Amino acid sequence: MSEKNPQDDLVTRVLNRILVGLYLNSVAPLHPARAEKLRGVDELFGIERPSAPEMRQFIEELIKSGKGLDSAIRSRMVEELALLDEDFRRISSREVRSEGSARIKALFDVALDEENALLSGPEQQRLFSIIVDDIFGFGPLEPYLIDDAVTEILVDGPNKIYVERNGRLEDTSSRFLDDEHLMGCIHRIVAPLGRPLNEDHPVIDARLPDGSLVNVVIPPVSLVGPVLTIRKFFKIPLTLEDLVRWGSISADMVEFLQACVRARLNVVIAGGTASGKMTFTKFVAGMIPSDERIVAVESTAELQLPEHLRRVIRLESRPPVEGKGEVTVRDLVINSTRMRPDRIIFGEVHGAEGFDLLQAMNTGHDGTLFNIHANSPRDALGRLEMMAAFANPSMPVLMIRQMMASAIDLITYQERLDDGSRKVMKVSEVVGMQGDVVGLQDIFEFRPTGSDDEGKITGLFTATGHVPTFLDRIKAAGIDLPPGLFTPK
């Protein structure tokens, strides 16, 4: 447990005074449908909420006694304001946050006077920002959510918040006051989903309004308190030109991949944790012609497809709620084949749905695209084989390998390197069965040569000299690749 920041007490007291002023003068505690509207939230999170009269009396007694409010009661108050007070909802949105800040500023000035707090101008501004973020936003996380340089936010209990910038983790001085303070922030994130998060359901995937991905794990599964992971969505869309400029891929590899996608080859995007698989899947999907009908299947919707794709049907699995209503990704993969897709795009393959994807690719659904967690192109085939065997234990392994060799045309593999950069390390062709194994042949690769003075890994992208056996399919699609594209550098 980290040592308590001396300013936390002042933050807590000022926050208490402001929240009491907002709450007791709002329609929330007197809302005629208060109990009905809050019942669903309380069931999702396993909360026992006082009645409106009990809540008001409880707050007034705490204020009179000088004890103040704890994090749990503050979270309940903000939840009620957000759900029941239309004016609060309006001024809490980022678009009109300045109006809400002005309203809070009046209460803030009164609270400082009552506390006899002697603060400099910058200190007051910092304290005010903390208060506004806590009431209207996501508390200590708010500065990192609006910082475009931050790509991931990781919270390991209330006292440890760190972020990823430029591929590297950085510690921060920010913290939550306690577990309840952190849980209040988590509730605001996941409440719109309508999915339970309590001791019986301690793990959940969610999304922020801007598309950022959220994973939550709470006790008793987590032993360090609530754990929150946010993978941010880029507000400024990246392009393939950006990736080439940053050295994540070469222009020759991009040209080759564009030809493969337009020729309707089946492509697997493989990579390790945080290697950028989903982002790269978006770029490869962006090579699909705009007039094609696409069915995108995901366990948790995170794939941001380009706007020029006009005919996209997005399907997301649904976990069971109280043992009912489950729709698995495997159900969706099977159903997607009945929806007349020109292409099937799958997020990340995790389990038995891998077998159904292989079947789809082997029954005329060309141009399929999906990603998989793997440490090499060969490992991607091994993991897919394992998933297919899990789905059909009685099927011989050799038959599964023959299905993979027939279905998959190309595998791209990427890594996050030690310097934090992400690169497409290999583009490999699946060349059919070679004996009892699936044959692989690298077409392009990244060859490291060392590192520069700043510690950045240097190297070059080059062709290996292998000319893909499916080149005739690319030519048949009316695409002519430069003759020297496959010549090693």
Helices and strands as residue ranges (DSSP letters): H 7-24, G 28-30, H 34-45, H 52-65, H 71-84, H 86-92, G 94-96, H 97-115, H 121-136, G 139-141, H 142-145, E 150-156, E 161-165, E 168-171, H 179-190, G 191-193, E 203-207, E 213-217, E 227-231, H 240-246, H 251-262, E 267-271, H 277-285, E 293-298, E 311-316, H 329-336, E 343-348, H 353-361, E 369-373, H 377-391, H 397-407, E 410-416, E 422-434, E 437-451, E 457-463, H 471-476
